[in-house]
Amino acid sequence: MRELHEGFMRVALAEAQLAYDLGETPIGAVIVRDGAIIAKAHNLRETRREATAHAELLAIRQANQVLGGWRLTRCTLYVTLEPCPMCAGAIVQARIPSLVFGAYDPKAGACGSLMDLTRDERLNHQVEVTSGILANESSQLLRRFFAELRQNT
């Protein structure tokens, strides 16, 4: 299973690299259903000047269009960084059953770090979470991005 997760996470990392190349925070997301990628996206907050243009939300919107509905059952979301509260809420609302992420986000993570919205039993849906898949690669890309950002300001 780990090899399968790593393969899809590499696609998410390629999306994160696209964000990096645009000067966006390098986070990428991929949604898989029945073994096939149905959506992929990367952060576009700066490009679109939209607070909600996170990779996860863009991928969820794309998957909704592909499937013709808002419920993303039988899907797995792969994302390079632990989702924030906004994205974790969207994952729950979209009824995504499985989340796989790379690096933890101790400052804003809502899937185990700062809080855990995805597994909160008070909500009407819980998500199976797998973490740490290609975490080093995800973290290195983020560290390099922010080091260059600090250097240029």
Secondary structure, 3 states (H helix, E strand, C coil): CHHHHHHHHHHHHHHHHHHHHCCCCCCEEEEEECCEEEEEEECCHHHHCCCCCCHHHHHHHHHHHHHCCCCCCCEEEEEEECCCHHHHHHHHHCCCCEEEEEECCCCCCCECCCCEHHHCCCCCCCCEEECCCCHHHHHHHHHHHHHHHHHHC
